[in-house]
Amino acid sequence: QVQLVESGGGSVRTGGSLRLSCAASGRGVSSYAMAWFRRTPQKEREWVAAISWDGGSKYYANAVKGRSTISRDNSKNTVSLQVNNLRPEDTAVYYCAVDRRGSGVPGLENAYHYGQGTQVTVSS
């Protein structure tokens, strides 16, 4: 059973930065792609970024491209998301996910398992 625990959320001003972390545990977790999603009360869960099992491939949603970096450390079973130049529209609960079937990017072959989430609030 994979378990994911997110941390690093908080309240920041517009233009600030946050680094979200996800500690993963469970058999084979380092061999799966990982991803970050976010959800607001007004929107369905939105995919944010993904990283391949070895960290060699990274993917970003247009909403965060150019100001975010996803990374992972398989020796520690952690995945991180650095988001810079935060905007009020980035306010959401951010979820870490392991994708046991796909690349981490939403498509036809995903099998996501999510953590509990961490709140990010950006004020103007």
Phi, psi and chi 1 to 4 in degrees:
 res  aa     phi    psi   chi1   chi2   chi3   chi4
   1 GLN       -  121.8 -178.0   76.4    7.1      -
   2 VAL   -81.4  136.1  172.8      -      -      -
   3 GLN  -123.8  138.2  -69.7 -170.0  -41.5      -
   4 LEU  -128.4  130.5  -55.8  169.8      -      -
   5 VAL  -128.2  115.6  179.2      -      -      -
   6 GLU   -89.8  153.0  -60.2   93.6  -23.9      -
   7 SER  -153.1  169.0   61.9      -      -      -
   8 GLY   102.1   -4.5      -      -      -      -
   9 GLY   -70.1  172.4      -      -      -      -
  10 GLY   165.6 -166.3      -      -      -      -
  11 SER  -111.5  129.4  -63.4      -      -      -
  12 VAL  -137.3  163.9  -63.2      -      -      -
  13 ARG   -88.3  158.2  -67.6  -68.4 -174.4   98.5
  14 THR   -52.2  133.9  -63.3      -      -      -
  15 GLY    94.3  -11.0      -      -      -      -
  16 GLY   -79.3 -176.5      -      -      -      -
  17 SER  -133.0  154.0  -61.7      -      -      -
  18 LEU  -141.7  150.4  -81.6  176.6      -      -
  19 ARG  -120.9  113.0 -175.4  176.1 -179.5   85.0
  20 LEU   -92.6  141.2  -53.1 -180.0      -      -
  21 SER  -126.0  153.4  -65.7      -      -      -
  22 CYS  -137.4  121.3  173.4      -      -      -
  23 ALA   -97.1  122.8      -      -      -      -
  24 ALA  -110.4  141.8      -      -      -      -
  25 SER  -138.5  154.4   60.2      -      -      -
  26 GLY   128.5  160.1      -      -      -      -
  27 ARG   -65.2  127.0 -172.1  171.3 -176.5  172.7
  28 GLY    75.0   10.8      -      -      -      -
  29 VAL   -61.8  -31.1   67.3      -      -      -
  30 SER   -72.3   -8.6   62.3      -      -      -
  31 SER   -97.9    3.2   62.7      -      -      -
  32 TYR  -108.2  153.0  -63.1  124.4      -      -
  33 ALA   -67.4  152.3      -      -      -      -
  34 MET  -125.9  158.3  -58.9  -72.3  -67.9      -
  35 ALA  -149.2  163.5      -      -      -      -
  36 TRP  -119.9  138.4  -74.5   93.1      -      -
  37 PHE  -125.5  167.7  -71.7   77.5      -      -
  38 ARG  -144.9  156.5   64.0 -173.1 -176.4 -173.6
  39 ARG  -144.5  137.2 -178.8  161.5   61.5 -173.7
  40 THR  -115.7  165.5   67.9      -      -      -
  41 PRO   -60.7  -24.2  -26.1   35.0      -      -
  42 GLN   -91.4  -14.2  -62.9   79.0   26.4      -
  43 LYS  -128.3  153.2  -73.4 -174.6  179.0 -179.2
  44 GLU   -66.4  167.4  -64.0  -71.6  -32.0      -
  45 ARG   -59.2  131.9 -174.5  148.9   37.1 -162.9
  46 GLU  -115.5  130.0  173.4 -171.5   28.0      -
  47 TRP   -70.7  138.7  172.8   76.6      -      -
  48 VAL  -114.8  -48.5  175.4      -      -      -
  49 ALA  -162.4  160.5      -      -      -      -
  50 ALA  -147.7  157.1      -      -      -      -
  51 ILE  -142.1  139.1 -172.7  166.8      -      -
  52 SER   -69.1  169.1   60.2      -      -      -
  53 TRP   -59.5  -32.3   72.2  -87.5      -      -
  54 ASP  -100.6    4.0   62.0   -8.5      -      -
  55 GLY    78.1    2.5      -      -      -      -
  56 GLY   -77.3  -22.0      -      -      -      -
  57 SER  -125.2  134.1  -63.1      -      -      -
  58 LYS  -131.8  143.1  -58.4  177.6 -177.3 -179.1
  59 TYR  -135.2  144.8  -48.6   92.1      -      -
  60 TYR  -135.7  144.8  -60.2   94.5      -      -
  61 ALA   -71.5  151.7      -      -      -      -
  62 ASN   -57.7  -31.1  -72.3  -23.3      -      -
  63 ALA   -64.1  -23.6      -      -      -      -
  64 VAL  -123.4   -3.0  -60.2      -      -      -
  65 LYS   -60.7  135.7 -168.6  177.2  -67.3 -177.3
  66 GLY    90.8  -13.0      -      -      -      -
  67 ARG  -132.6   12.0   56.9 -170.5 -176.0   95.1
  68 SER  -132.9  152.2  -64.2      -      -      -
  69 THR  -138.2  125.3  -57.6      -      -      -
  70 ILE  -101.8  141.7 -171.4  170.3      -      -
  71 SER  -149.1  164.7   59.4      -      -      -
  72 ARG  -146.8  155.0   68.0 -171.9  -63.4  164.6
  73 ASP  -130.0   99.7 -176.1  -16.6      -      -
  74 ASN   -70.6  -19.0  -76.9  -15.3      -      -
  75 SER   -71.2  -23.0   68.5      -      -      -
  76 LYS  -113.8   -2.2  -60.8  178.5 -179.3  177.2
  77 ASN    54.7   49.3  -78.1  -12.4      -      -
  78 THR  -126.6  151.5   58.6      -      -      -
  79 VAL  -132.9  141.9   61.4      -      -      -
  80 SER  -128.5  156.3  -61.8      -      -      -
  81 LEU  -135.0  114.1 -179.8   70.3      -      -
  82 GLN   -96.2  124.8  173.4   80.7   27.7      -
  83 VAL  -122.5  122.5 -173.5      -      -      -
  84 ASN  -107.7  168.2  -58.1  -42.0      -      -
  85 ASN    48.7   50.9 -168.0   21.6      -      -
  86 LEU   -63.2  146.8  -77.9  158.6      -      -
  87 ARG  -123.7  157.8  -51.8  162.9 -180.0  167.5
  88 PRO   -55.3  -32.5  -29.9   37.0      -      -
  89 GLU   -72.2   -6.7   55.0  -95.7   37.9      -
  90 ASP   -83.0   -7.2  -67.2  -41.2      -      -
  91 THR   -60.5  123.8  -64.9      -      -      -
  92 ALA  -177.0  170.6      -      -      -      -
  93 VAL   -90.3  125.7  178.1      -      -      -
  94 TYR  -101.5  131.7  -77.0   71.5      -      -
  95 TYR  -118.1  135.3  -61.2   87.9      -      -
  96 CYS   -86.8  147.8  172.4      -      -      -
  97 ALA  -144.6  145.6      -      -      -      -
  98 VAL  -104.3  138.6   59.3      -      -      -
  99 ASP  -111.7  105.3 -173.3   -4.8      -      -
 100 ARG   -83.8    0.2  -74.2  178.1  -81.8 -160.2
 101 ARG  -130.5  -30.9 -169.5 -179.7  -60.7  162.7
 102 GLY  -115.4 -160.6      -      -      -      -
 103 SER   -88.2   -4.4   66.3      -      -      -
 104 GLY    97.0  -20.4      -      -      -      -
 105 VAL   -90.1  131.1 -179.7      -      -      -
 106 PRO   -55.7  131.9  -26.9   35.7      -      -
 107 GLY  -163.3 -138.7      -      -      -      -
 108 LEU   -96.7  -13.9  -60.9  175.9      -      -
 109 GLU  -124.3   28.1  -64.4  -69.3  -32.9      -
 110 ASN   -86.8  154.8  -52.5  107.3      -      -
 111 ALA  -144.6   80.5      -      -      -      -
 112 TYR   -82.1  142.6  -67.6  116.4      -      -
 113 HIS  -127.4  128.5  174.1   78.5      -      -
 114 TYR  -107.0  154.7  -60.1   94.1      -      -
 115 GLY   -84.3 -169.6      -      -      -      -
 116 GLN   -85.9  -18.6  -66.0  -60.4  -53.1      -
 117 GLY    97.6  158.2      -      -      -      -
 118 THR  -138.3  136.2 -175.7      -      -      -
 119 GLN   -81.3  133.4  175.9   71.9   46.8      -
 120 VAL  -120.7  125.6  171.3      -      -      -
 121 THR  -124.6  124.1  -57.3      -      -      -
 122 VAL  -115.9  121.8 -175.3      -      -      -
 123 SER  -110.5  149.6   58.7      -      -      -
 124 SER   -87.9      -   57.0      -      -      -
